[in-house]
Amino acid sequence: MKKKYNYISSKKLSKEDEYFLKRDRELLENEKKRHEEEKNKKLYEERKKTHYMKCPKCGFDLQEIEFKKIKIDKCNECDGIWFDKGELLQLILKESSLVKSLLNFVAKDKDFDIL
């Protein structure tokens, strides 16, 4: 049988000492994990703030606009249109001539009929 030694002395540990040593190690390990999770969560939130409502194409701010009672994101710089999860499907289900109405809605030149 392998002897267990205390890191402070070379005496054999009692069952009680072994229990508390094991418990303390578990508590420290759990605290390290919790601290690491909090740190990762904070880093994620910081990264999210730098990218939130930014155009994936050009990096400028996105503006939330309402089209057919669905909010979509539009970049005022490159005129890109970005959909959140499920928004495109909602538009397709609501609008049979989706492409024409969407392109006409976002076109800068109002006299220009795309389709």
A tleap script that builds the chain and sets N, CA, C and O, in Angstrom:
source leaprc.protein.ff14SB
mol = sequence {
  NMET LYS LYS LYS TYR ASN TYR ILE SER SER
  LYS LYS LEU SER LYS GLU ASP GLU TYR PHE
  LEU LYS ARG ASP ARG GLU LEU LEU GLU ASN
  GLU LYS LYS ARG HIE GLU GLU GLU LYS ASN
  LYS LYS LEU TYR GLU GLU ARG LYS LYS THR
  HIE TYR MET LYS CYS PRO LYS CYS GLY PHE
  ASP LEU GLN GLU ILE GLU PHE LYS LYS ILE
  LYS ILE ASP LYS CYS ASN GLU CYS ASP GLY
  ILE TRP PHE ASP LYS GLY GLU LEU LEU GLN
  LEU ILE LEU LYS GLU SER SER LEU VAL LYS
  SER LEU LEU ASN PHE VAL ALA LYS ASP LYS
  ASP PHE ASP ILE CLEU
}
set mol.1.N position { 0.840 -1.182 0.000 }
set mol.1.CA position { 0.000 0.000 0.000 }
set mol.1.C position { 0.884 1.242 0.000 }
set mol.1.O position { 1.872 1.319 0.730 }
set mol.2.N position { 0.518 2.191 -0.813 }
set mol.2.CA position { 1.291 3.417 -0.944 }
set mol.2.C position { 0.995 4.345 0.223 }
set mol.2.O position { -0.163 4.574 0.571 }
set mol.3.N position { 2.050 4.873 0.820 }
set mol.3.CA position { 1.886 5.797 1.946 }
set mol.3.C position { 1.557 7.190 1.418 }
set mol.3.O position { 2.091 7.616 0.394 }
set mol.4.N position { 0.673 7.897 2.124 }
set mol.4.CA position { 0.340 9.278 1.773 }
set mol.4.C position { 1.081 10.183 2.739 }
set mol.4.O position { 1.083 9.957 3.950 }
set mol.5.N position { 1.701 11.197 2.194 }
set mol.5.CA position { 2.479 12.110 2.998 }
set mol.5.C position { 1.919 13.515 2.888 }
set mol.5.O position { 1.430 13.937 1.840 }
set mol.6.N position { 2.002 14.204 3.973 }
set mol.6.CA position { 1.620 15.604 4.007 }
set mol.6.C position { 2.744 16.402 3.372 }
set mol.6.O position { 3.915 16.068 3.550 }
set mol.7.N position { 2.407 17.447 2.637 }
set mol.7.CA position { 3.433 18.265 1.999 }
set mol.7.C position { 4.256 19.038 3.022 }
set mol.7.O position { 5.330 19.537 2.685 }
set mol.8.N position { 3.784 19.151 4.257 }
set mol.8.CA position { 4.505 19.891 5.285 }
set mol.8.C position { 5.493 18.989 6.016 }
set mol.8.O position { 6.617 19.397 6.308 }
set mol.9.N position { 5.072 17.773 6.306 }
set mol.9.CA position { 5.967 16.860 7.022 }
set mol.9.C position { 5.956 15.501 6.343 }
set mol.9.O position { 5.152 15.258 5.443 }
set mol.10.N position { 6.823 14.639 6.761 }
set mol.10.CA position { 6.893 13.312 6.161 }
set mol.10.C position { 6.146 12.280 6.991 }
set mol.10.O position { 6.335 11.079 6.794 }
set mol.11.N position { 5.305 12.723 7.910 }
set mol.11.CA position { 4.508 11.812 8.719 }
set mol.11.C position { 3.372 11.247 7.886 }
set mol.11.O position { 2.899 11.879 6.941 }
set mol.12.N position { 2.948 10.062 8.247 }
set mol.12.CA position { 1.783 9.468 7.604 }
set mol.12.C position { 0.547 10.242 8.056 }
set mol.12.O position { 0.405 10.576 9.233 }
set mol.13.N position { -0.349 10.524 7.097 }
set mol.13.CA position { -1.542 11.308 7.405 }
set mol.13.C position { -2.618 10.437 8.031 }
set mol.13.O position { -2.780 9.269 7.678 }
set mol.14.N position { -3.337 11.020 8.953 }
set mol.14.CA position { -4.481 10.316 9.535 }
set mol.14.C position { -5.626 10.351 8.524 }
set mol.14.O position { -5.586 11.119 7.563 }
set mol.15.N position { -6.637 9.527 8.738 }
set mol.15.CA position { -7.803 9.505 7.849 }
set mol.15.C position { -8.470 10.875 7.807 }
set mol.15.O position { -8.913 11.323 6.749 }
set mol.16.N position { -8.541 11.532 8.944 }
set mol.16.CA position { -9.151 12.855 9.017 }
set mol.16.C position { -8.347 13.861 8.202 }
set mol.16.O position { -8.910 14.659 7.452 }
set mol.17.N position { -7.023 13.815 8.358 }
set mol.17.CA position { -6.165 14.716 7.585 }
set mol.17.C position { -6.286 14.456 6.086 }
set mol.17.O position { -6.327 15.391 5.287 }
set mol.18.N position { -6.343 13.183 5.714 }
set mol.18.CA position { -6.512 12.825 4.308 }
set mol.18.C position { -7.821 13.392 3.766 }
set mol.18.O position { -7.858 13.934 2.661 }
set mol.19.N position { -8.882 13.265 4.539 }
set mol.19.CA position { -10.192 13.766 4.130 }
set mol.19.C position { -10.139 15.278 3.885 }
set mol.19.O position { -10.592 15.755 2.845 }
set mol.20.N position { -9.592 16.020 4.833 }
set mol.20.CA position { -9.550 17.478 4.704 }
set mol.20.C position { -8.596 17.928 3.597 }
set mol.20.O position { -8.858 18.908 2.899 }
set mol.21.N position { -7.495 17.205 3.447 }
set mol.21.CA position { -6.572 17.523 2.368 }
set mol.21.C position { -7.245 17.313 1.007 }
set mol.21.O position { -7.117 18.145 0.109 }
set mol.22.N position { -7.953 16.206 0.866 }
set mol.22.CA position { -8.669 15.923 -0.368 }
set mol.22.C position { -9.765 16.964 -0.616 }
set mol.22.O position { -9.921 17.450 -1.736 }
set mol.23.N position { -10.509 17.297 0.415 }
set mol.23.CA position { -11.581 18.285 0.294 }
set mol.23.C position { -11.025 19.655 -0.087 }
set mol.23.O position { -11.587 20.342 -0.940 }
set mol.24.N position { -9.916 20.054 0.549 }
set mol.24.CA position { -9.298 21.344 0.233 }
set mol.24.C position { -8.808 21.396 -1.216 }
set mol.24.O position { -8.949 22.415 -1.891 }
set mol.25.N position { -8.239 20.300 -1.679 }
set mol.25.CA position { -7.791 20.237 -3.076 }
set mol.25.C position { -8.973 20.385 -4.033 }
set mol.25.O position { -8.893 21.110 -5.025 }
set mol.26.N position { -10.064 19.696 -3.726 }
set mol.26.CA position { -11.266 19.785 -4.557 }
set mol.26.C position { -11.830 21.204 -4.554 }
set mol.26.O position { -12.241 21.720 -5.594 }
set mol.27.N position { -11.847 21.823 -3.390 }
set mol.27.CA position { -12.346 23.195 -3.298 }
set mol.27.C position { -11.476 24.153 -4.114 }
set mol.27.O position { -11.987 25.016 -4.828 }
set mol.28.N position { -10.164 23.991 -3.999 }
set mol.28.CA position { -9.253 24.836 -4.783 }
set mol.28.C position { -9.418 24.605 -6.275 }
set mol.28.O position { -9.412 25.551 -7.063 }
set mol.29.N position { -9.565 23.341 -6.660 }
set mol.29.CA position { -9.754 23.019 -8.069 }
set mol.29.C position { -11.066 23.614 -8.591 }
set mol.29.O position { -11.096 24.170 -9.689 }
set mol.30.N position { -12.129 23.503 -7.829 }
set mol.30.CA position { -13.418 24.075 -8.220 }
set mol.30.C position { -13.343 25.593 -8.311 }
set mol.30.O position { -13.928 26.194 -9.212 }
set mol.31.N position { -12.628 26.210 -7.385 }
set mol.31.CA position { -12.468 27.669 -7.408 }
set mol.31.C position { -11.673 28.102 -8.634 }
set mol.31.O position { -11.993 29.120 -9.249 }
set mol.32.N position { -10.643 27.345 -8.997 }
set mol.32.CA position { -9.860 27.652 -10.199 }
set mol.32.C position { -10.736 27.538 -11.448 }
set mol.32.O position { -10.673 28.386 -12.338 }
set mol.33.N position { -11.555 26.478 -11.506 }
set mol.33.CA position { -12.449 26.298 -12.654 }
set mol.33.C position { -13.444 27.442 -12.742 }
set mol.33.O position { -13.680 27.970 -13.829 }
set mol.34.N position { -14.031 27.834 -11.623 }
set mol.34.CA position { -15.008 28.922 -11.592 }
set mol.34.C position { -14.362 30.226 -12.043 }
set mol.34.O position { -14.937 30.989 -12.819 }
set mol.35.N position { -13.153 30.463 -11.538 }
set mol.35.CA position { -12.424 31.671 -11.907 }
set mol.35.C position { -12.120 31.680 -13.418 }
set mol.35.O position { -12.264 32.710 -14.076 }
set mol.36.N position { -11.707 30.545 -13.948 }
set mol.36.CA position { -11.401 30.434 -15.378 }
set mol.36.C position { -12.666 30.643 -16.217 }
set mol.36.O position { -12.615 31.301 -17.257 }
set mol.37.N position { -13.798 30.089 -15.774 }
set mol.37.CA position { -15.061 30.275 -16.491 }
set mol.37.C position { -15.476 31.747 -16.484 }
set mol.37.O position { -15.927 32.265 -17.506 }
set mol.38.N position { -15.329 32.416 -15.355 }
set mol.38.CA position { -15.656 33.845 -15.272 }
set mol.38.C position { -14.750 34.663 -16.190 }
set mol.38.O position { -15.203 35.591 -16.860 }
set mol.39.N position { -13.482 34.312 -16.212 }
set mol.39.CA position { -12.520 35.007 -17.064 }
set mol.39.C position { -12.884 34.830 -18.537 }
set mol.39.O position { -12.863 35.792 -19.305 }
set mol.40.N position { -13.220 33.592 -18.931 }
set mol.40.CA position { -13.609 33.323 -20.318 }
set mol.40.C position { -14.908 34.040 -20.678 }
set mol.40.O position { -15.053 34.552 -21.788 }
set mol.41.N position { -15.843 34.075 -19.745 }
set mol.41.CA position { -17.109 34.762 -19.988 }
set mol.41.C position { -16.870 36.263 -20.177 }
set mol.41.O position { -17.480 36.887 -21.046 }
set mol.42.N position { -15.996 36.831 -19.374 }
set mol.42.CA position { -15.678 38.255 -19.483 }
set mol.42.C position { -15.005 38.553 -20.827 }
set mol.42.O position { -15.336 39.545 -21.477 }
set mol.43.N position { -14.072 37.707 -21.243 }
set mol.43.CA position { -13.414 37.878 -22.542 }
set mol.43.C position { -14.425 37.779 -23.680 }
set mol.43.O position { -14.362 38.542 -24.644 }
set mol.44.N position { -15.365 36.826 -23.561 }
set mol.44.CA position { -16.401 36.672 -24.578 }
set mol.44.C position { -17.258 37.923 -24.673 }
set mol.44.O position { -17.544 38.401 -25.771 }
set mol.45.N position { -17.668 38.455 -23.531 }
set mol.45.CA position { -18.506 39.660 -23.511 }
set mol.45.C position { -17.759 40.860 -24.100 }
set mol.45.O position { -18.354 41.668 -24.813 }
set mol.46.N position { -16.464 40.982 -23.808 }
set mol.46.CA position { -15.668 42.076 -24.362 }
set mol.46.C position { -15.556 41.958 -25.885 }
set mol.46.O position { -15.679 42.953 -26.601 }
set mol.47.N position { -15.322 40.731 -26.376 }
set mol.47.CA position { -15.244 40.507 -27.817 }
set mol.47.C position { -16.590 40.792 -28.478 }
set mol.47.O position { -16.654 41.370 -29.563 }
set mol.48.N position { -17.653 40.381 -27.812 }
set mol.48.CA position { -18.996 40.594 -28.352 }
set mol.48.C position { -19.284 42.089 -28.493 }
set mol.48.O position { -19.884 42.518 -29.479 }
set mol.49.N position { -18.857 42.882 -27.506 }
set mol.49.CA position { -19.083 44.326 -27.569 }
set mol.49.C position { -18.382 44.952 -28.769 }
set mol.49.O position { -18.914 45.877 -29.382 }
set mol.50.N position { -17.204 44.462 -29.105 }
set mol.50.CA position { -16.464 45.054 -30.226 }
set mol.50.C position { -17.084 44.697 -31.571 }
set mol.50.O position { -16.873 45.410 -32.552 }
set mol.51.N position { -17.851 43.597 -31.635 }
set mol.51.CA position { -18.429 43.152 -32.896 }
set mol.51.C position { -19.938 43.349 -32.980 }
set mol.51.O position { -20.512 43.225 -34.062 }
set mol.52.N position { -20.579 43.648 -31.880 }
set mol.52.CA position { -22.038 43.737 -31.857 }
set mol.52.C position { -22.524 44.873 -32.754 }
set mol.52.O position { -22.049 46.005 -32.662 }
set mol.53.N position { -23.464 44.551 -33.607 }
set mol.53.CA position { -24.074 45.493 -34.554 }
set mol.53.C position { -23.021 46.157 -35.450 }
set mol.53.O position { -23.123 47.342 -35.769 }
set mol.54.N position { -22.021 45.387 -35.846 }
set mol.54.CA position { -21.010 45.827 -36.808 }
set mol.54.C position { -21.176 45.001 -38.077 }
set mol.54.O position { -21.462 43.805 -38.017 }
set mol.55.N position { -20.999 45.637 -39.203 }
set mol.55.CA position { -21.138 44.965 -40.492 }
set mol.55.C position { -20.008 43.939 -40.665 }
set mol.55.O position { -18.838 44.287 -40.507 }
set mol.56.N position { -20.337 42.698 -40.984 }
set mol.56.CA position { -19.291 41.698 -41.194 }
set mol.56.C position { -18.459 41.958 -42.445 }
set mol.56.O position { -17.354 41.431 -42.576 }
set mol.57.N position { -18.980 42.762 -43.359 }
set mol.57.CA position { -18.266 43.035 -44.601 }
set mol.57.C position { -17.292 44.201 -44.465 }
set mol.57.O position { -16.122 44.084 -44.829 }
set mol.58.N position { -17.781 45.334 -43.935 }
set mol.58.CA position { -16.928 46.526 -43.904 }
set mol.58.C position { -16.605 47.010 -42.490 }
set mol.58.O position { -15.726 47.855 -42.319 }
set mol.59.N position { -17.292 46.496 -41.484 }
set mol.59.CA position { -16.978 46.844 -40.107 }
set mol.59.C position { -17.695 48.060 -39.553 }
set mol.59.O position { -17.545 48.372 -38.372 }
set mol.60.N position { -18.469 48.754 -40.372 }
set mol.60.CA position { -19.196 49.927 -39.885 }
set mol.60.C position { -20.432 49.492 -39.090 }
set mol.60.O position { -20.789 48.314 -39.061 }
set mol.61.N position { -21.065 50.462 -38.454 }
set mol.61.CA position { -22.235 50.172 -37.623 }
set mol.61.C position { -23.421 49.728 -38.473 }
set mol.61.O position { -23.642 50.221 -39.579 }
set mol.62.N position { -24.175 48.784 -37.920 }
set mol.62.CA position { -25.414 48.352 -38.537 }
set mol.62.C position { -26.569 49.114 -37.922 }
set mol.62.O position { -26.540 49.475 -36.746 }
set mol.63.N position { -27.579 49.350 -38.728 }
set mol.63.CA position { -28.787 50.013 -38.257 }
set mol.63.C position { -29.923 49.001 -38.366 }
set mol.63.O position { -30.081 48.343 -39.395 }
set mol.64.N position { -30.703 48.883 -37.316 }
set mol.64.CA position { -31.831 47.972 -37.347 }
set mol.64.C position { -33.010 48.679 -38.021 }
set mol.64.O position { -33.445 49.745 -37.585 }
set mol.65.N position { -33.518 48.063 -39.092 }
set mol.65.CA position { -34.652 48.633 -39.806 }
set mol.65.C position { -35.791 47.620 -39.792 }
set mol.65.O position { -35.567 46.421 -39.629 }
set mol.66.N position { -37.001 48.111 -39.963 }
set mol.66.CA position { -38.148 47.219 -40.001 }
set mol.66.C position { -38.622 47.090 -41.435 }
set mol.66.O position { -38.864 48.083 -42.120 }
set mol.67.N position { -38.747 45.854 -41.872 }
set mol.67.CA position { -39.220 45.564 -43.215 }
set mol.67.C position { -40.266 44.473 -43.105 }
set mol.67.O position { -39.976 43.375 -42.632 }
set mol.68.N position { -41.470 44.768 -43.536 }
set mol.68.CA position { -42.571 43.808 -43.460 }
set mol.68.C position { -42.762 43.284 -42.039 }
set mol.68.O position { -43.012 42.097 -41.828 }
set mol.69.N position { -42.640 44.187 -41.074 }
set mol.69.CA position { -42.814 43.902 -39.643 }
set mol.69.C position { -41.752 42.945 -39.085 }
set mol.69.O position { -41.966 42.309 -38.053 }
set mol.70.N position { -40.613 42.848 -39.770 }
set mol.70.CA position { -39.479 42.050 -39.292 }
set mol.70.C position { -38.274 42.967 -39.236 }
set mol.70.O position { -37.986 43.685 -40.193 }
set mol.71.N position { -37.574 42.941 -38.117 }
set mol.71.CA position { -36.402 43.803 -37.954 }
set mol.71.C position { -35.182 43.106 -38.552 }
set mol.71.O position { -34.833 41.983 -38.187 }
set mol.72.N position { -34.541 43.824 -39.493 }
set mol.72.CA position { -33.323 43.318 -40.106 }
set mol.72.C position { -32.232 44.366 -39.928 }
set mol.72.O position { -32.518 45.526 -39.631 }
set mol.73.N position { -30.987 43.954 -40.110 }
set mol.73.CA position { -29.846 44.850 -39.917 }
set mol.73.C position { -29.315 45.298 -41.274 }
set mol.73.O position { -29.102 44.482 -42.170 }
set mol.74.N position { -29.103 46.611 -41.413 }
set mol.74.CA position { -28.630 47.189 -42.665 }
set mol.74.C position { -27.405 48.049 -42.380 }
set mol.74.O position { -27.382 48.826 -41.426 }
set mol.75.N position { -26.396 47.897 -43.219 }
set mol.75.CA position { -25.198 48.725 -43.112 }
set mol.75.C position { -25.397 49.974 -43.969 }
set mol.75.O position { -25.698 49.873 -45.158 }
set mol.76.N position { -25.231 51.130 -43.374 }
set mol.76.CA position { -25.389 52.379 -44.113 }
set mol.76.C position { -24.174 52.693 -44.989 }
set mol.76.O position { -24.251 53.547 -45.873 }
set mol.77.N position { -23.065 52.014 -44.750 }
set mol.77.CA position { -21.841 52.266 -45.513 }
set mol.77.C position { -21.816 51.458 -46.815 }
set mol.77.O position { -21.642 52.025 -47.894 }
set mol.78.N position { -21.986 50.151 -46.716 }
set mol.78.CA position { -21.899 49.297 -47.916 }
set mol.78.C position { -23.261 48.800 -48.380 }
set mol.78.O position { -23.349 48.062 -49.361 }
set mol.79.N position { -24.325 49.198 -47.686 }
set mol.79.CA position { -25.701 48.796 -48.001 }
set mol.79.C position { -25.936 47.292 -47.874 }
set mol.79.O position { -26.866 46.754 -48.474 }
set mol.80.N position { -25.105 46.624 -47.105 }
set mol.80.CA position { -25.312 45.205 -46.863 }
set mol.80.C position { -26.532 44.984 -45.981 }
set mol.80.O position { -26.852 45.807 -45.123 }
set mol.81.N position { -27.204 43.871 -46.202 }
set mol.81.CA position { -28.368 43.488 -45.406 }
set mol.81.C position { -28.005 42.198 -44.688 }
set mol.81.O position { -27.503 41.254 -45.299 }
set mol.82.N position { -28.263 42.166 -43.391 }
set mol.82.CA position { -27.892 41.013 -42.577 }
set mol.82.C position { -29.112 40.549 -41.797 }
set mol.82.O position { -29.826 41.346 -41.188 }
set mol.83.N position { -29.332 39.243 -41.830 }
set mol.83.CA position { -30.477 38.647 -41.158 }
set mol.83.C position { -30.018 37.888 -39.925 }
set mol.83.O position { -28.991 37.210 -39.942 }
set mol.84.N position { -30.790 38.012 -38.859 }
set mol.84.CA position { -30.574 37.171 -37.692 }
set mol.84.C position { -31.225 35.822 -37.965 }
set mol.84.O position { -31.965 35.665 -38.936 }
set mol.85.N position { -30.950 34.870 -37.119 }
set mol.85.CA position { -31.476 33.523 -37.290 }
set mol.85.C position { -33.001 33.551 -37.415 }
set mol.85.O position { -33.697 34.096 -36.557 }
set mol.86.N position { -33.498 32.964 -38.481 }
set mol.86.CA position { -34.924 32.827 -38.680 }
set mol.86.C position { -35.600 33.981 -39.399 }
set mol.86.O position { -36.742 33.840 -39.836 }
set mol.87.N position { -34.930 35.119 -39.536 }
set mol.87.CA position { -35.571 36.286 -40.150 }
set mol.87.C position { -35.810 36.091 -41.649 }
set mol.87.O position { -36.857 36.493 -42.157 }
set mol.88.N position { -34.882 35.497 -42.350 }
set mol.88.CA position { -35.052 35.283 -43.787 }
set mol.88.C position { -36.231 34.346 -44.039 }
set mol.88.O position { -37.038 34.587 -44.937 }
set mol.89.N position { -36.326 33.306 -43.270 }
set mol.89.CA position { -37.441 32.373 -43.423 }
set mol.89.C position { -38.775 33.069 -43.155 }
set mol.89.O position { -39.755 32.827 -43.859 }
set mol.90.N position { -38.814 33.927 -42.146 }
set mol.90.CA position { -40.034 34.684 -41.862 }
set mol.90.C position { -40.415 35.550 -43.051 }
set mol.90.O position { -41.589 35.623 -43.415 }
set mol.91.N position { -39.433 36.206 -43.659 }
set mol.91.CA position { -39.714 37.047 -44.827 }
set mol.91.C position { -40.213 36.222 -46.003 }
set mol.91.O position { -41.160 36.614 -46.684 }
set mol.92.N position { -39.588 35.100 -46.238 }
set mol.92.CA position { -39.991 34.241 -47.350 }
set mol.92.C position { -41.430 33.770 -47.157 }
set mol.92.O position { -42.212 33.743 -48.107 }
set mol.93.N position { -41.769 33.406 -45.942 }
set mol.93.CA position { -43.125 32.945 -45.674 }
set mol.93.C position { -44.154 34.067 -45.803 }
set mol.93.O position { -45.293 33.814 -46.197 }
set mol.94.N position { -43.772 35.295 -45.480 }
set mol.94.CA position { -44.704 36.421 -45.537 }
set mol.94.C position { -44.834 37.022 -46.931 }
set mol.94.O position { -45.899 37.520 -47.296 }
set mol.95.N position { -43.776 36.979 -47.695 }
set mol.95.CA position { -43.717 37.754 -48.938 }
set mol.95.C position { -43.402 36.851 -50.116 }
set mol.95.O position { -42.334 36.238 -50.153 }
set mol.96.N position { -44.299 36.756 -51.072 }
set mol.96.CA position { -44.039 35.905 -52.234 }
set mol.96.C position { -43.054 36.563 -53.196 }
set mol.96.O position { -42.238 35.875 -53.810 }
set mol.97.N position { -43.120 37.872 -53.331 }
set mol.97.CA position { -42.178 38.569 -54.208 }
set mol.97.C position { -41.094 39.225 -53.346 }
set mol.97.O position { -40.834 40.423 -53.464 }
set mol.98.N position { -40.480 38.437 -52.496 }
set mol.98.CA position { -39.511 38.912 -51.505 }
set mol.98.C position { -38.350 39.675 -52.128 }
set mol.98.O position { -38.035 40.782 -51.692 }
set mol.99.N position { -37.718 39.108 -53.127 }
set mol.99.CA position { -36.507 39.705 -53.677 }
set mol.99.C position { -36.782 41.099 -54.228 }
set mol.99.O position { -36.046 42.037 -53.922 }
set mol.100.N position { -37.818 41.249 -55.025 }
set mol.100.CA position { -38.126 42.548 -55.621 }
set mol.100.C position { -38.431 43.591 -54.552 }
set mol.100.O position { -37.883 44.692 -54.589 }
set mol.101.N position { -39.281 43.263 -53.619 }
set mol.101.CA position { -39.662 44.259 -52.609 }
set mol.101.C position { -38.499 44.595 -51.686 }
set mol.101.O position { -38.350 45.749 -51.283 }
set mol.102.N position { -37.675 43.616 -51.345 }
set mol.102.CA position { -36.534 43.875 -50.472 }
set mol.102.C position { -35.510 44.762 -51.168 }
set mol.102.O position { -35.013 45.720 -50.576 }
set mol.103.N position { -35.194 44.449 -52.415 }
set mol.103.CA position { -34.210 45.248 -53.134 }
set mol.103.C position { -34.717 46.661 -53.387 }
set mol.103.O position { -33.945 47.615 -53.295 }
set mol.104.N position { -35.979 46.811 -53.698 }
set mol.104.CA position { -36.548 48.142 -53.892 }
set mol.104.C position { -36.563 48.929 -52.585 }
set mol.104.O position { -36.395 50.149 -52.591 }
set mol.105.N position { -36.761 48.246 -51.483 }
set mol.105.CA position { -36.815 48.902 -50.176 }
set mol.105.C position { -35.469 49.500 -49.791 }
set mol.105.O position { -35.420 50.591 -49.224 }
set mol.106.N position { -34.377 48.803 -50.091 }
set mol.106.CA position { -33.051 49.259 -49.655 }
set mol.106.C position { -32.306 50.069 -50.715 }
set mol.106.O position { -31.245 50.625 -50.430 }
set mol.107.N position { -32.843 50.143 -51.923 }
set mol.107.CA position { -32.162 50.889 -52.984 }
set mol.107.C position { -32.082 52.362 -52.615 }
set mol.107.O position { -33.060 52.942 -52.144 }
set mol.108.N position { -30.907 52.973 -52.831 }
set mol.108.CA position { -30.714 54.391 -52.507 }
set mol.108.C position { -31.503 55.282 -53.460 }
set mol.108.O position { -32.130 56.253 -53.038 }
set mol.109.N position { -31.467 54.945 -54.738 }
set mol.109.CA position { -32.172 55.744 -55.727 }
set mol.109.C position { -33.611 55.241 -55.805 }
set mol.109.O position { -33.871 54.169 -56.350 }
set mol.110.N position { -34.537 56.015 -55.262 }
set mol.110.CA position { -35.926 55.588 -55.172 }
set mol.110.C position { -36.578 55.484 -56.543 }
set mol.110.O position { -37.583 54.788 -56.685 }
set mol.111.N position { -36.042 56.148 -57.550 }
set mol.111.CA position { -36.613 56.079 -58.892 }
set mol.111.C position { -36.140 54.825 -59.632 }
set mol.111.O position { -36.671 54.486 -60.690 }
set mol.112.N position { -35.154 54.150 -59.079 }
set mol.112.CA position { -34.572 52.983 -59.733 }
set mol.112.C position { -35.343 51.745 -59.331 }
set mol.112.O position { -35.305 51.337 -58.170 }
set mol.113.N position { -36.044 51.143 -60.278 }
set mol.113.CA position { -36.787 49.911 -60.022 }
set mol.113.C position { -35.894 48.757 -60.425 }
set mol.113.O position { -35.564 48.604 -61.601 }
set mol.114.N position { -35.501 47.947 -59.460 }
set mol.114.CA position { -34.521 46.902 -59.696 }
set mol.114.C position { -35.075 45.793 -60.583 }
set mol.114.O position { -34.390 45.335 -61.498 }
set mol.115.N position { -36.280 45.366 -60.329 }
set mol.115.CA position { -36.858 44.279 -61.121 }
set mol.115.C position { -38.057 44.738 -61.889 }
set mol.115.O position { -38.667 43.948 -62.610 }
savepdb mol mol.pdb
quit
